Amino acid sequence: MFVQPAWRRRGVARQLLAALEAQARKLGYVALRLETALGQPEAICLYRSAGYVDIPPFGEYMGNAVSVCFEKRLT
């Protein structure tokens, strides 16, 4: 996810994330997983504050030293 600099600090990313989670629930998903990089501290902070927890790298991110992976259970 990328938010243009002019729109940052307005809650846009959080709103997008909430909309994605709502759609995933409607589709019957029970969890979401995502990846970002160590060089994205704002994204890491957003995901953790939105209830995502760190998980080991998965899929194509396995073995990638800069990947940070997260999961959130949708209940």
GULUM-358253 format. One line per 2 residues: number of its first residue (from 1); their letters; for each residue y, x, z of N, C-alpha, C, O, CB. Coordinates in nm, 4 decimals. Glycine has a CB too. Example, Ala and Ser with C-alpha at 12.3 -4.5 7.8 and 13.67 -1.06 7.14 Angstrom:
% residues 2
1 = as = -0.5690,1.3190,0.7800,-0.4500,1.2300,0.7800,-0.3300,1.3200,0.7800,-0.3319,1.4236,0.8465,-0.4473,1.1308,0.9046; -0.2250,1.2850,0.7080,-0.1060,1.3670,0.7140,0.0030,1.2900,0.7870,0.1138,1.3409,0.8039,-0.0598,1.4084,0.5725
END
This chain:
% residues 75
1 = mf = -0.1163,0.0861,0.0000,0.0000,0.0000,0.0000,0.1227,0.0908,0.0000,0.1267,0.1921,0.0699,-0.0003,-0.0980,0.1231; 0.2210,0.0534,-0.0783,0.3450,0.1307,-0.0830,0.4612,0.0334,-0.0809,0.4635,-0.0632,-0.1572,0.3508,0.2224,-0.2095
3 = vq = 0.5567,0.0584,0.0053,0.6773,-0.0228,0.0137,0.7948,0.0653,-0.0289,0.8133,0.1752,0.0234,0.6982,-0.0808,0.1590; 0.8717,0.0172,-0.1218,0.9892,0.0912,-0.1681,1.0799,0.1233,-0.0490,1.0937,0.0415,0.0419,1.0669,0.0100,-0.2759
5 = pa = 1.1408,0.2402,-0.0489,1.2250,0.2812,0.0635,1.3302,0.1770,0.1039,1.3554,0.1586,0.2230,1.2938,0.4099,0.0294; 1.3901,0.1108,0.0092,1.4943,0.0129,0.0412,1.4413,-0.1063,0.1209,1.5187,-0.1765,0.1860,1.5589,-0.0364,-0.0863
7 = wr = 1.3095,-0.1297,0.1162,1.2498,-0.2451,0.1841,1.1748,-0.2080,0.3113,1.1156,-0.2945,0.3759,1.1562,-0.3161,0.0905; 1.1768,-0.0824,0.3470,1.1060,-0.0388,0.4668,1.1782,-0.0844,0.5925,1.2984,-0.1111,0.5917,1.0906,0.1128,0.4674
9 = rr = 1.1009,-0.0927,0.7015,1.1517,-0.1336,0.8334,1.1965,-0.2794,0.8352,1.2791,-0.3183,0.9177,1.2681,-0.0441,0.8748; 1.1417,-0.3599,0.7440,1.1739,-0.5024,0.7392,1.0503,-0.5887,0.7625,1.0574,-0.7114,0.7547,1.2373,-0.5377,0.6050
11 = gv = 0.9374,-0.5247,0.7909,0.8148,-0.5991,0.8163,0.7376,-0.6383,0.6916,0.6429,-0.7166,0.6991,0.8467,-0.7207,0.8926; 0.7773,-0.5844,0.5767,0.7121,-0.6204,0.4506,0.5654,-0.5780,0.4509,0.4785,-0.6571,0.4142,0.7855,-0.5560,0.3319
13 = ar = 0.5373,-0.4559,0.4913,0.3990,-0.4074,0.4915,0.3129,-0.4899,0.5869,0.1986,-0.5229,0.5551,0.3940,-0.2585,0.5308; 0.3669,-0.5227,0.7019,0.2924,-0.6031,0.7996,0.2638,-0.7427,0.7433,0.1550,-0.7966,0.7637,0.3714,-0.6141,0.9326
15 = ql = 0.3601,-0.8006,0.6733,0.3406,-0.9319,0.6117,0.2350,-0.9259,0.5014,0.1515,-1.0157,0.4903,0.4732,-0.9843,0.5548; 0.2387,-0.8214,0.4207,0.1371,-0.8041,0.3167,-0.0022,-0.7898,0.3782,-0.0984,-0.8502,0.3309,0.1695,-0.6812,0.2301
17 = la = -0.0115,-0.7102,0.4827,-0.1388,-0.6897,0.5497,-0.1909,-0.8207,0.6080,-0.3095,-0.8510,0.5953,-0.1249,-0.5843,0.6598; -0.1042,-0.8982,0.6713,-0.1440,-1.0270,0.7284,-0.1893,-1.1236,0.6191,-0.2854,-1.1981,0.6387,-0.0279,-1.0885,0.8084
19 = al = -0.1219,-1.1233,0.5050,-0.1609,-1.2108,0.3938,-0.2973,-1.1706,0.3384,-0.3794,-1.2568,0.3068,-0.0549,-1.2064,0.2820; -0.3216,-1.0413,0.3267,-0.4522,-0.9935,0.2797,-0.5629,-1.0330,0.3770,-0.6710,-1.0750,0.3355,-0.4503,-0.8407,0.2612
21 = ea = -0.5356,-1.0193,0.5056,-0.6347,-1.0572,0.6068,-0.6625,-1.2069,0.6022,-0.7779,-1.2483,0.6132,-0.5867,-1.0168,0.7471; -0.5596,-1.2880,0.5863,-0.5781,-1.4335,0.5785,-0.6625,-1.4711,0.4578,-0.7509,-1.5562,0.4678,-0.4422,-1.5050,0.5717
23 = qa = -0.6361,-1.4085,0.3444,-0.7139,-1.4366,0.2238,-0.8589,-1.3922,0.2414,-0.9511,-1.4611,0.1978,-0.6513,-1.3667,0.1019; -0.8785,-1.2788,0.3045,-1.0153,-1.2295,0.3286,-1.0919,-1.3275,0.4179,-1.2098,-1.3535,0.3939,-1.0122,-1.0882,0.3940
25 = rk = -1.0266,-1.3812,0.5196,-1.0914,-1.4813,0.6063,-1.1315,-1.6042,0.5258,-1.2428,-1.6548,0.5403,-0.9975,-1.5224,0.7220; -1.0404,-1.6524,0.4407,-1.0692,-1.7697,0.3572,-1.1902,-1.7460,0.2674,-1.2667,-1.8382,0.2393,-0.9472,-1.8056,0.2717
27 = lg = -1.2066,-1.6233,0.2231,-1.3177,-1.5881,0.1343,-1.4463,-1.5581,0.2097,-1.5497,-1.5308,0.1487,-1.2801,-1.4689,0.0500; -1.4399,-1.5631,0.3432,-1.5592,-1.5440,0.4228,-1.5883,-1.4014,0.4656,-1.6961,-1.3734,0.5180,-1.6727,-1.5940,0.3490
29 = yv = -1.4944,-1.3114,0.4443,-1.5153,-1.1740,0.4885,-1.5128,-1.1687,0.6409,-1.4388,-1.2433,0.7051,-1.4080,-1.0796,0.4286; -1.5926,-1.0815,0.6975,-1.5969,-1.0665,0.8430,-1.5279,-0.9384,0.8900,-1.5035,-0.9216,1.0095,-1.7411,-1.0676,0.8911
31 = al = -1.4966,-0.8491,0.7977,-1.4298,-0.7240,0.8331,-1.3576,-0.6688,0.7108,-1.3938,-0.6964,0.5964,-1.5314,-0.6202,0.8882; -1.2555,-0.5908,0.7385,-1.1846,-0.5181,0.6335,-1.1874,-0.3709,0.6681,-1.1777,-0.3329,0.7848,-1.0380,-0.5689,0.6173
33 = rl = -1.2008,-0.2887,0.5658,-1.1950,-0.1438,0.5825,-1.0886,-0.0901,0.4893,-1.0660,-0.1426,0.3803,-1.3333,-0.0771,0.5543; -1.0235,0.0162,0.5348,-0.9219,0.0771,0.4501,-0.9132,0.2252,0.4781,-0.9677,0.2757,0.5763,-0.7860,0.0108,0.4714
35 = et = -0.8429,0.2940,0.3891,-0.8270,0.4383,0.3993,-0.6823,0.4730,0.3742,-0.6150,0.4108,0.2920,-0.9194,0.5125,0.3002; -0.6356,0.5724,0.4458,-0.5063,0.6325,0.4194,-0.5222,0.7823,0.4425,-0.6328,0.8299,0.4678,-0.3932,0.5706,0.5105
37 = al = -0.4145,0.8550,0.4341,-0.4228,1.0000,0.4490,-0.3502,1.0457,0.5749,-0.2611,0.9772,0.6251,-0.3643,1.0701,0.3257; -0.3890,1.1604,0.6242,-0.3241,1.2179,0.7422,-0.1737,1.2316,0.7221,-0.0980,1.2253,0.8189,-0.3847,1.3541,0.7749
39 = gq = -0.1291,1.2503,0.5978,0.0121,1.2657,0.5671,0.0888,1.1346,0.5631,0.2039,1.1322,0.5195,0.0269,1.3349,0.4371; 0.0271,1.0250,0.6079,0.0912,0.8929,0.6078,0.0999,0.8393,0.7511,0.0372,0.7380,0.7820,0.0127,0.7934,0.5169
41 = pe = 0.1760,0.9047,0.8386,0.1781,0.8623,0.9789,0.2283,0.7202,0.9997,0.1856,0.6528,1.0934,0.2631,0.9559,1.0581; 0.3190,0.6736,0.9132,0.3684,0.5361,0.9272,0.2572,0.4360,0.8998,0.2451,0.3354,0.9696,0.4867,0.5110,0.8322
43 = ai = 0.1763,0.4633,0.7985,0.0639,0.3746,0.7649,-0.0387,0.3754,0.8785,-0.0885,0.2699,0.9179,-0.0032,0.4184,0.6308; -0.0696,0.4921,0.9304,-0.1654,0.5022,1.0407,-0.1175,0.4205,1.1600,-0.1956,0.3481,1.2219,-0.1862,0.6497,1.0815
45 = cl = 0.0094,0.4321,1.1917,0.0668,0.3577,1.3041,0.0614,0.2072,1.2770,0.0275,0.1298,1.3666,0.2126,0.4024,1.3300; 0.0942,0.1650,1.1556,0.0888,0.0233,1.1193,-0.0520,-0.0308,1.1373,-0.0709,-0.1336,1.2024,0.1354,0.0025,0.9744
47 = yr = -0.1500,0.0365,1.0809,-0.2873,-0.0139,1.0868,-0.3378,-0.0221,1.2309,-0.4001,-0.1211,1.2694,-0.3801,0.0755,1.0041; -0.3113,0.0807,1.3095,-0.3555,0.0763,1.4498,-0.2859,-0.0355,1.5260,-0.3494,-0.1045,1.6057,-0.3287,0.2107,1.5189
49 = sa = -0.1578,-0.0542,1.5028,-0.0849,-0.1588,1.5740,-0.1269,-0.2984,1.5283,-0.1042,-0.3965,1.5991,0.0648,-0.1407,1.5542; -0.1881,-0.3074,1.4100,-0.2356,-0.4359,1.3577,-0.3815,-0.4627,1.3960,-0.4415,-0.5596,1.3494,-0.2207,-0.4393,1.2055
51 = gy = -0.4382,-0.3761,1.4813,-0.5728,-0.4010,1.5311,-0.6841,-0.3284,1.4589,-0.8014,-0.3532,1.4865,-0.5998,-0.5432,1.5254; -0.6508,-0.2404,1.3684,-0.7537,-0.1617,1.2991,-0.7950,-0.0455,1.3882,-0.7121,0.0134,1.4576,-0.7020,-0.1098,1.1608
53 = vd = -0.9235,-0.0131,1.3856,-0.9748,0.0974,1.4652,-1.0284,0.2060,1.3723,-1.0775,0.1782,1.2629,-1.0852,0.0489,1.5627; -1.0178,0.3287,1.4185,-1.0662,0.4423,1.3404,-1.2173,0.4333,1.3225,-1.2905,0.3998,1.4157,-1.0280,0.5754,1.4084
55 = ip = -1.2619,0.4633,1.2029,-1.4050,0.4712,1.1730,-1.4301,0.5988,1.0937,-1.3362,0.6569,1.0395,-1.4540,0.3450,1.0937; -1.5548,0.6432,1.0862,-1.5839,0.7606,1.0036,-1.5534,0.7315,0.8565,-1.5623,0.6169,0.8125,-1.7316,0.8034,1.0203
57 = pf = -1.5179,0.8343,0.7818,-1.4941,0.8144,0.6391,-1.6163,0.7506,0.5716,-1.7308,0.7798,0.6061,-1.4597,0.9486,0.5715; -1.5890,0.6641,0.4759,-1.6951,0.5920,0.4057,-1.6796,0.6108,0.2551,-1.5736,0.6496,0.2059,-1.6927,0.4414,0.4421
59 = ge = -1.7876,0.5824,0.1839,-1.7832,0.5862,0.0376,-1.7281,0.7155,-0.0175,-1.7675,0.8242,0.0249,-1.7016,0.4728,-0.0135; -1.6372,0.7036,-0.1117,-1.5809,0.8210,-0.1780,-1.4954,0.9078,-0.0857,-1.4577,1.0192,-0.1223,-1.4984,0.7774,-0.2958
61 = ym = -1.4647,0.8572,0.0338,-1.3816,0.9326,0.1284,-1.4635,1.0248,0.2178,-1.4067,1.1077,0.2889,-1.3017,0.8372,0.2145; -1.5956,1.0121,0.2154,-1.6812,1.0986,0.2964,-1.6589,1.2439,0.2566,-1.6636,1.2792,0.1388,-1.8305,1.0598,0.2800
63 = gn = -1.6347,1.3267,0.3566,-1.6130,1.4679,0.3314,-1.4696,1.5031,0.2960,-1.4374,1.6207,0.2789,-1.7022,1.5125,0.2229; -1.3835,1.4037,0.2846,-1.2434,1.4293,0.2535,-1.1694,1.4574,0.3844,-1.1560,1.3687,0.4687,-1.1792,1.3083,0.1769
65 = av = -1.1225,1.5784,0.4010,-1.0618,1.6211,0.5271,-0.9286,1.5541,0.5577,-0.8838,1.5577,0.6724,-1.0425,1.7687,0.5253; -0.8641,1.4933,0.4592,-0.7341,1.4305,0.4839,-0.7421,1.2785,0.4934,-0.6418,1.2133,0.5225,-0.6377,1.4685,0.3748
67 = sv = -0.8590,1.2219,0.4695,-0.8739,1.0767,0.4776,-0.8863,1.0297,0.6223,-0.9532,1.0920,0.7047,-0.9960,1.0318,0.3975; -0.8197,0.9181,0.6502,-0.8322,0.8502,0.7790,-0.8745,0.7074,0.7456,-0.8051,0.6370,0.6722,-0.6961,0.8546,0.8638
69 = cf = -0.9873,0.6657,0.7993,-1.0420,0.5338,0.7666,-1.0373,0.4403,0.8871,-1.0489,0.4828,1.0020,-1.1861,0.5470,0.7162; -1.0202,0.3137,0.8574,-1.0052,0.2114,0.9598,-1.0883,0.0883,0.9262,-1.1265,0.0656,0.8114,-0.8583,0.1732,0.9758
71 = ek = -1.1151,0.0095,1.0302,-1.1835,-0.1184,1.0126,-1.1239,-0.2189,1.1107,-1.0829,-0.1846,1.2216,-1.3380,-0.1037,1.0339; -1.1207,-0.3433,1.0662,-1.0792,-0.4538,1.1537,-1.1764,-0.5674,1.1343,-1.2006,-0.6116,1.0219,-0.9326,-0.4999,1.1238
73 = rl = -1.2320,-0.6145,1.2439,-1.3190,-0.7316,1.2414,-1.2322,-0.8553,1.2326,-1.1346,-0.8680,1.3066,-1.4112,-0.7370,1.3668; -1.2661,-0.9456,1.1440,-1.1908,-1.0700,1.1258,-1.2603,-1.1813,1.1996,-1.3607,-1.2344,1.1521,-1.1758,-1.1056,0.9763
75 = t = -1.2085,-1.2175,1.3153,-1.2712,-1.3229,1.3954,-1.1808,-1.4428,1.4060,-1.2167,-1.5418,1.4697,-1.3063,-1.2718,1.5345
END
